[in-house]
Amino acid sequence: MTRKIFRSLAEACEAVGVDPYSCQATSRRWSPADVLGDPHGKGDARIHFFEADKGGIVWNWKKSDGEQYAVFFNGEGKSREIKQHIRQEIASFNLTLSAEQEAARKLARRVYNCSDTISERAQQAYLQRKRVNPARFVRIITGFRLSALLPNWDLPFNQAENLLVLPAVSSDDADKPLKLWSLQFISENGTKRFLRQGRMRGCFCPIDGLPACPSRFCPHIHLVIGEGFATVQSVMQRYTPQVNERAFGVVAFSCHGLVRVGQSLRERYPNALITILGDVGNGCEQAKQAAILANGKVFFPEFTQEQVDVFRDVHGKDPTDWNDYYEVLQYV
């Protein structure tokens, strides 16, 4: 084991960008924590303490592969014994995680089957505000029904509002069907939450489906991959395919997801054209890396200073993604 072992929780948290004060638990269970400096990183980290308070593991799901966790140990013992103990703890965690993800997968299928299809933009305020149309596999569910299906989850949603439901699927085997693992919920005001304990690593949402496996070697497939639903759908509803081209929008859920999703879809569709929709600012480097590793292209929206100023006056922040780009076109 060559991974560095830190001497304190604070050092381990700093190494992987986790807020050590966001986790209140001190038991041996894995407890949720928040990602530092990320307003959307609430609960995207976990901290696990070893028995007798001799150390633990800090895990940040938003980090890239190989950089997701840090280990700290402040107990006594020989180096070989410490490393063996840490290996056992990580193995135990992986077993627990697999069981939790399998349970979440079954729950995700149940919730998704209880949600409804969307026929028009007017059915959900987020769609109207973002000026995007419904998609085939993006569904809708009321907060009341979701609370009934998830009684043990303290939902941050109003029970009277309509929530978008995006399936999170994986392509672990290029020759087999996609597998549902989790769900993303989007409220009318744009609040986003994932199903608790559901797997998200390598998962994505094909908003209008993907080509079947027998046709995956077709050279006329175009995969358009972006971080969020509004970003991807904003482009797809304006995109005009080339002759014989079949274009499909894919939501990767985060900038780190772009890399993993791009690679898995390249394996599934080796002859496809892949386009990465990058965001300006945070996530820019991940979008570039995703395009390189997936042998695709990356495009970023370009804003004039006048467009930035107008958008900032309306929203109190700078424009960053393709949904923002199409919005500012109406202003200037």
N, C-alpha and C positions, 0 to 999 in steps of 0.2 A: 504494500500500500504506500504510494508515493505522495498522496494528497497531504498538504500541510495541515497539521493539527494545531489549532489556536488554543491559547491559554484561558480565554474567558468568553462568555456569551457575547459581550459587547464587540470583541474583535471579530468573532465569527459572523455576527450580524452585519458589521461594517463591510466585511469581505464580499457578501452577496447582496448588499443593499436592502436589509430588512430592519424594521423598527423594533428594537428589543422591548420597548415599553408598551407595544400594542398587544402583547401576549401576557395574559394574567395567570395562566395555568402553570402549576409547578409539578403536576403529576407526570406519570410515565406515558400518558396518552399524547398523541400528536395534537397540538392545539394551533388554531389559526392565528396568523399575525399579518401585519400589513407591510407592503413594499414602501420603502422610503421615497418621498418625493413624487409619488405616483397617485393622483387622486382616484384612479381606477384600479389601484392595487390593493384595495381592502380585502383581506382574507386570502390573498394570492401567495402567502408564505405560510410555513409551518415551523414550529419549534418543538423539539422533543428532548426531554431531559432524561438522562440515564438514571438508573437507580442509585440511591445514596447521594444524589446531587454531585456526581463526579464528572459531569459534562453533558454533552448532548449534540444534536444535529440541527442546523438551521437550513431550511429549504426554501428557495425562491423559484416558483414555477415560471416566472417571466424571464428568467435568465436563459441563455442559450445552452444547448447540450454541453455537458462537461464542466459547466460553471454554475450549476444550479444549487449546490449545497456546500456547506462548510461545517467542519467538525471542531468542537472544542472539548478539552479534557483538562480538568484541574485536580485530578486525583493522583495517587501514587501508584507506581507499578513499573515493571520493565516495559521497554518499548514494544517488544513482541506481544506481550500480554495486552497492552493498550490497543494495539492495532487489531488483534484478534477480537477483542471485545467490541470495537467499533464495527468491524465487519459483520458480527452477529447481530448488532442492533440494526444495521442497514438492511440485512436480509430479512429480519423480523418485520421491519417497516414495509418492505416490498410485498410481503405476504399479506399484511393487513391492508395495504393499499389496493391490491388486486381484488380482495374480497369486497371492499367498499365500492370500488368502481363497478364491479359486476352487479351489486345491489342497485347502484345508481342507474346503471344501464336499463335494468328492468323497469325502474320507476320512470325513467325518461320515456320509454316506449309507451307506458300507460298514460302519462300526461299528454304526450304528443297525440295519441289516438283519441283523447278526450277533447282536444282543441279543434277549432273549426277553420275551414278554408276562408280566405278573404277574396271578395269579389271586386271591391272598389276602394279607392284611397280614403274615402270619407268615413270608413269604418273605424279608423284609428288616427288619433291626433298627431302622433309622431310621423306617420306617413304624410299627412297633410302639411305639417310644418317643414319637413325635409323635401317635399314635392317629389316623392318617389311613389311608384306604383306597387301594388301587391306582386308577390312572386309565387310560383307554383308550390314550393315546399315551405314557405313561410306562413305560419298559421296564426290564429288569434285565440285568446282565452281571457275570460274575465278574471279579475283579481279574486272574486268570491269563489269561483270554481277552483282556481289554483290553490287557494287556502284550504279548501275541502280536500283536495288531493294531497296537499303537503301540510298536514295539521301541525307538525312539529317544527316547521320552519317559520321563524318570525319574519314574514315577508315585508320588504320596504316599499310595498305598493298599496295604493288605495283599492279597496275591494270593489269599488264601483267602476274602475277604469278597465279599459281593454289593453291587454298586453300582447305584443308580438312574441311568437314562439319560433325560434330557429333551431333546427336539429343540428347537432354536432356529430359528424360521422368521420370514420377513418378509412384509409385505404392501406391497410397493413399488408395485404397481399394483392398485387396488381391483377391477378387472375380470378379473384373472388369478389362477390358483391360488397358494396360499402356496408359498414357496420355502425349502427347508432350507439353512441356512448353517453351523450349528455344533451343539455338544452341551454340556449341563451334566451333570457326574457328581456324585452325592451318595453319600458313603460311609455306612457303618452308624453312625459316630459323628458324622455331620453335616458332615464336611469337603466343601467344594464346589470344583470345578475346572471350567474351561471348556476345550474343545479348543483347543490352541495355534494361534494365527494365524487362528482362525475369526472371522468377522464377528459382532459382537454389537449393533452400533448399530441400533436400531429393531427388534430381534428379540424374539420372545416364544414361549411354549409354550402352545398351546391344549390343555389336559390331556385333554379328551374330544372334541376337534374343534371346528369352527365351521360355521355354516350355509353351504351352497353359494352361489356367487355369484348364481344366479337368484333366490334367496329373500332376498337381502341387504336388500331394501327393506321387508321385513316389520316392522311396528311392534311385534311381540310378542317380539322378540329382546332378551335381557338379558345383557350382558357384565359379568362380575365380574372385575376386574383387581387383582392384588396382586403384591408383590415376590417372594415365594418359594412353592414348591410346597406346603409344609405349611400356610402361611397361607391360600392359595386353597382347597385341598382341605378344610380344616377348616370353612370356611364353606359350600362347595358340598355337602358330605355332610349338612349340617343344614338347608339352604335348601329351602323349600317354594315352588315357582313359583306365580304367579297363574294363573287360568284362561286357557288357550291360550298361556301364556308359555313360552318356551324359554330356559333359562338355561345359560350356558357360562362356565367358569372359564378365566382366562388368567394365566399367570405372566410378569411383566415382567423378572424376574431382579435388578432393583435399583431403588432409589428414582428414579434418573435415568431408568431405562427406562420408568417409569410415564408420564412426559410424552410421550415419543416414541410409545410403544405406544398410549396413549390417543388421540392424534391420528390415527395411521394406521388404527386400528379405527373411529374416527368417520367417516373418509373411506370405509371399506369398507362400513360399516353406518350410513348416515345417519339412519335412523329408530330405531335401537336405544336402549334404556336402558343407560347405562353407569354402573357403580358402581366407585369406586376404594376399595380396602381400604388405609387408611393405617396406618402404624406410629407409635406414640408416640415422640417424641424425634427421633432422626436420620431424615431423610426426610420429616418432617411437612410441610415447606413444599413439597417436590416433589409430594407427594400432593395438596395443595390446588391447586397450579398445574395438575396433570394434569387434575383435575376441571373446572377452569375452561376450559382449552383444548379439552377433549373434550366440553364441554357436558354434563357428567354430575354425579354426586353423590359425595361422599367421606364415609366413615364411619371413626371411630377407636374402638378399644376403650377402655372406661373401667374403671379399676381403683380399688377402695377401698384405703385405706391398709393395712387388714388383709390384703387379698389381695396387695399388694405385699410386705409383710413376710413372709408365708408363702412366696411364690414365691422371694424372695431367700434365705430359709433353705434351700430345696431346691436352687436352682440357682446361688446366689452372684451373682445379677444381678437387675435389675428386669424385670418383664414388659413387653413392648413391642408384640407383634402379636396377631392374632386366634387363632393357635394357643395362645399363652400364655393368652389370655382364656378359652378353653374348658377349659384345664387348671386354672386357679385356681377355676373354678366347682365343681370337685370338692373343693377344699380348704375353702372357706368358703361 
